[in-house]
Amino acid sequence: MSDRSHATPLTEVIGASQLQEIQDRFASLVHVSMRIMAADGRLITQPSCTSEFCRMLASISAGKAVCTASAEQAAHAATESRSITTGRCHAELMQYSTPIMRDGEQVGTIVIGDRPGHGIPSDSLDALAVDLGLDRKELAEAAASLSPSTPERERTIEQLLELLAATLGAMCRQQIELGDRVEELTTVCDLAGMLAGTDDLQEILDAVAVRVCEVMKVKACGIRLLDESGGELVVRAVHNLSQHYLDKGAIRVEENPIDGAAIRGETVYIEDARTDPRIRFPKQAREEGIVSGLCVPMTYRGSTIGVVRVYTDRVTHFGDLEVALLRAIASLAAAAIINTRLYTDRRASDEYERQLRDAGEIQRRMIPAEPPPHRCISFGTVYDPSLDVGGDFFDFLELPNGQVGVCIADVVGKGIAAGLMMASIRSAFRAYGQTLAEPEAVVSRVNRHLCRDTLISEFATLFYGVFSADGRQLTYCSAGHDPPLLLRKGRVERLNIGGLVIGVDPNEPYAREVQELETGDVVVFYTDGVVEALDFDDRAFGRDRLERSLLRHQEAEAPTLAQQLLWDVRRFVGLARQSDDITLVVAKID
């Protein structure tokens, strides 16, 4: 800290308007009268009067002068004691004052006027009314509105006053320190502008190395960055160092006490590299003409990414300003490097997100926009992926003789991998579903197809059912999928005949079931994202809630029913993040 800061008045570092605002807010919050004064007793702020009594006294010149004199007396007492003082003002109100201290030096005083201790005596009101020329009745009414202070309030006022004084002192100290830092960083302002003008990492490093030598007037500069493992420092930029010196050997952090200390955040000074035992290559240092050196960390927001070294050709002692300057430049360079890396990562991320969106659009085109028309069945659908690319899908097949096939599947995992598996399963399903009549045969062939192309950890659940042309039969096969619900006359059944998930065992046998249907029946196909949806308490929506939801909305048309089921899930989940895809297909027998 510079010597000039010790004589800096309070208003030069905080400002009278800001002090006035702080005073007004504090006085209004605590319901006191208040003023802030300079260390020499001069009034800095206009008095803040929150009671009608104090406002009345200060409304005339004579009253204002008496109040000011009383405050000056209280401020003088606080200055003498260097602590909070308590007394009474000329109007018998409780009065508190405390000095504002910064680094042991008084820079101001706060004076607070509060309620009377035990009420204002009648003779005191008489004297005030006469001395100041105020209406005795109005003055008494204003005094009566002041409730007496209590010991508890007095302690609270003292604590708040002490806190406010400490806060203003800290603000003063911080403002001065900020001014010092700004002064120091002025010398690297042009470097900051240079670094901000490029996103080329090597250009940044080269510019820093050159600029450091120019600003600090040293022989050479080297910048070393940690590799990905964090164990080795790689030379990334130098100025005025020979290739012979740079080729002297690898720089491992655990083997180099100088760089190791810098990585830990220390500033390391080398008085003479030719004789310093910490130097691993003294011969090369002598050949290069290196004598003294300084090594500082490149740290930004707690992350150290490398070190900056400067070298001189004679014994040099670096002052505090030079050390601070180099550390500032190193931190500035670290920030530029990290921001460049983040920018590069962001561009890659944006490109990846664009590709994901494109993949999601392609995938959504695979999902039927509208169910096929059927003279005896109405359909409703919901497809709500948790990510751009999902692992769920449903599909319809218009089969010969008026039959319609419905398939719903859920691939393990999420994202691109799940989306690619989904596309593969859909292609296989469409190919085999058009040529094979029995659902279990279609599921078996899709299973073998998936087993050929996936790992053991990659699998999917699948349900495939075929509705007859008259809508009175559903022939189906389930491959480990959540059982669809059949609602009939107020009762719900689960359809779960089939076998193992697809993609695990190519020889898995699958069974089929024929379910007779009636007019008014509702079949709900869904993926596990429906029943496993979690609220903030990690409770699952579950099949029981799904069944109750189905019963509640059973009279709705199929499209509306599907949407109502989705909204019941969303109402249950609330604002909790959706963690899985939600897919629903509702079939209602007309």
C-alpha positions, -999 to +999 in steps of 0.1 A: +000+000+000+014+034-009+021+062+016-004+085+000-033+063+012-027+071+049-039+107+045-068+099+022-101+115+036-131+092+039-151+111+012-123+106-014-125+069-013-163+064-006-179+096-016-204+119+002-234+108-019-227+071-013-223+078+025-255+098+025-274+069+009-259+044+034-268+067+063-304+073+050-310+036+046-296+027+079-315+054+098-347+044+081-342+007+089-334+012+126-356+043+131-329+066+144-315+100+136-280+099+122-251+118+107-216+109+095-187+133+103-151+136+091-123+128+115-118+165+123-155+169+132-168+184+100-202+173+089-200+151+058-237+141+054-270+159+059-287+147+091-312+118+086-341+124+110-367+096+112-388+109+141-412+139+140-395+152+172-360+154+156-374+168+124-392+195+143-360+205+162-340+206+130-366+225+110-353+259+123-318+273+121-314+276+159-325+239+164-302+227+136-273+246+152-279+230+186-283+195+171-250+200+152-232+212+183-244+182+203-233+158+175-199+175+174-195+170+211-204+133+209-180+129+180-152+145+200-159+120+229-157+091+205-125+103+190-110+107+225-120+072+236-115+055+202-146+034+210-184+037+212-196+063+236-231+067+250-247+098+264-277+122+259-281+150+235-294+185+243-330+172+239-325+143+264-324+117+236-300+087+238-270+095+217-243+071+205-211+078+186-182+057+173-151+064+153-147+049+118-113+033+118-091+021+089-058+003+097-057+020+131-064+055+118-096+073+123-112+085+091-146+096+103-173+094+131-209+081+132-233+098+155-268+084+162-297+099+181-323+075+195-353+076+218-352+091+253-342+068+281-372+074+303-392+100+285-384+137+281-391+157+313-417+185+310-393+212+321-369+201+293-397+205+268-405+239+282-369+250+278-366+237+243-398+254+232-387+287+247-351+285+234-360+275+199-393+293+195-414+262+190-450+256+198-450+238+232-481+217+225-468+205+191-434+197+206-450+177+234-471+157+210-440+149+189-421+139+221-450+117+232-447+097+200-412+086+211-414+054+231-387+051+258-356+031+249-349-002+266-316-019+276-321-045+249-326-018+222-295+001+235-274-031+231-288-036+196-281+000+186-245-003+199-240-036+180-254-022+147-234+010+151-202-010+156-210-031+126-217-001+104-185+016+114-165-016+107-182-019+073-174+017+064-138+012+075-135-020+054-150-002+024-125+026+028-096+001+030-109-019+000-113+012-021-078+023-014-064-012-022-084-012-054-068+021-064-034+007-058-042-024-079-055-003-107-024+017-107-003-014-109-023-029-137-022+002-158+012-009-171-003-041-185-035-025-200-021-025-235-012-062-231-048-069-220-061-053-251-037-073-272-047-106-257-084-097-260-080-092-297-071-128-306-083-163-300-051-179-313-035-196-282+000-196-297-003-159-307-013-151-271+017-170-256+042-154-280+028-119-273+031-124-236+067-136-237+078-106-258+058-081-238+071-093-205+107-087-217+098-052-228+079-042-197+103-057-171+135-050-192+148-086-187+170-107-209+145-135-217+112-150-209+098-185-210+062-198-206+056-234-196+022-250-195+012-281-177+005-311-200-028-330-197-014-353-170-003-323-149+031-339-143+052-322-169+057-286-179+060-281-216+077-250-231+051-233-252+066-198-258+100-181-254+116-149-262+154-146-266+163-182-255+182-205-278+169-238-290+200-254-275+189-243-240+153-253-246+164-289-256+182-294-223+156-320-211+121-326-198+107-305-170+088-327-145+071-309-117+080-334-090+117-332-100+120-294-102+116-276-068+114-242-085+085-249-108+069-272-083+067-243-058+054-220-085+026-245-094+017-244-057+012-206-060+045-193-047+068-167-063+103-182-066+134-160-068+167-173-083+196-150-074+223-168-094+214-198-116+250-206-120+254-217-084+218-223-071+215-260-061+178-260-072+189-255-108+190-289-126+210-276-156+235-251-143+259-257-172+233-248-198+223-217-178+259-205-178+262-212-216+230-192-221+242-163-200+214-166-175+221-153-140+191-142-120+155-153-125+119-151-113+093-178-116+055-171-109+024-192-114-001-187-142-033-189-121-068-179-129-097-184-105-078-209-084-066-230-114-028-230-121-021-240-157+016-232-160+045-209-150+062-177-164+099-174-159+120-143-166+158-143-168+185-116-165+222-117-175+234-102-142+225-105-105+192-087-101+170-082-071+133-078-081+112-054-061+077-059-049+062-039-078+081-060-103+069-092-086+034-080-085+036-069-122+048-103-133+022-121-113-005-098-128+007-105-163+009-142-156-027-142-143-038-121-172-022-146-196-038-175-178-072-159-181-067-153-218-055-189-223-084-204-203-109-182-221-094-193-255-097-229-245-132-224-233-140-206-266-126-234-286-145-259-265-176-239-268-173-238-306-169-276-306-198-279-282-220-257-303-212-278-333-219-310-314-252-295-302-261-285-338-254-321-349-276-333-320-304-311-330-301-322-366-301-359-355-331-352-333-350-337-362-342-367-384-352-390-356-385-372-350-393-377-387-391-414-380-419-411-355-453-412-372-468-377-372-503-391-373-516-426-365-531-445-395-569-443-399-588-474-388-626-479-391-628-496-357-599-481-336-589-446-328-554-438-317-537-411-296-499-407-293-473-389-272-436-387-279-416-365-254-378-372-255-357-359-225-328-350-249-326-339-285-320-376-294-341-402-276-340-440-272-378-445-273-399-450-304-433-462-316-445-471-350-476-483-369-477-508-397-507-509-421-509-546-429-530-566-454-567-572-448-572-540-428-550-551-399-527-526-381-495-533-362-484-512-332-448-513-320-433-495-290-397-499-278-373-484-253-335-486-259-312-488-229-293-455-224-299-420-239-284-397-265-267-405-298-259-442-290-295-449-280-308-430-310-287-451-334-299-483-318-335-471-321-330-464-358-316-498-363-344-515-344-370-495-363-355-504-397-355-541-387-390-539-374-403-524-406-385-549-428-397-580-409-431-566-399-441-564-436-431-599-444-439-620-413-474-624-401-469-635-365-458-609-339-435-634-321-417-641-354-412-604-360-398-599-325-375-630-329-360-617-361-355-582-347-338-597-317-313-617-338-307-586-359-299-566-328-277-593-313-255-593-344-248-555-341-246-548-304-226-555-272-241-576-244-247-543-225-268-529-253-303-540-254-339-528-257-374-536-246-401-540-273-438-547-276-454-555-308-491-561-313-514-566-343-550-554-342-575-573-364-594-554-390-626-554-369-607-543-338-619-573-318-585-590-314-550-580-304-523-605-311-491-595-293-456-604-281-436-585-254-398-585-252-393-575-216-413-543-222-435-526-196-469-544-199-495-524-218-527-517-199-561-530-210-590-510-196-624-527-198-656-518-179-637-500-151-610-527-146-574-526-157-554-557-169-518-559-179-505-576-211-471-591-205-468-624-225-435-626-245-399-631-234-365-616-227-354-581-239-340-580-274-303-578-281-291-603-254-297-638-266-302-645-303-319-679-295-345-665-271-379-680-277-408-656-277-445-664-270-475-647-283-510-640-268-543-633-284-564-608-264-601-605-273-614-570-274-647-553-270-663-520-279-651-493-254-619-511-245-588-490-242-553-503-246-524-481-234-488-488-246-461-469-228-423-468-220-407-469-186-402-431-187-439-428-177-439-450-147-404-442-135-408-404-137-397-389-104-408-360-083-385-339-061-388-365-033-376-392-057-410-409-057-419-427-089-452-421-108-456-458-109-481-481-126-508-477-099-509-439-106-510-446-143-539-469-139-558-444-117-551-417-143-564-440-171-596-447-151-600-410-144-599-400-181-613-431-197-643-413-213-620-390-233-612-395-270-579-414-277-558-383-286-571-364-256-567-394-233-530-397-243-524-360-236-542-362-202-520-391-192-489-371-201-502-341-181-509-362-151-473-374-152-460-338-155-482-326-127-468-353-105-432-345-114-436-308-111-404-288-118-382-319-113-360-325-143-373-351-168-346-379-168-361-403-194-381-403-226-419-405-223-438-423-250-475-432-250-498-449-276-535-451-267-558-473-288-596-471-282-619-497-296-650-480-312 
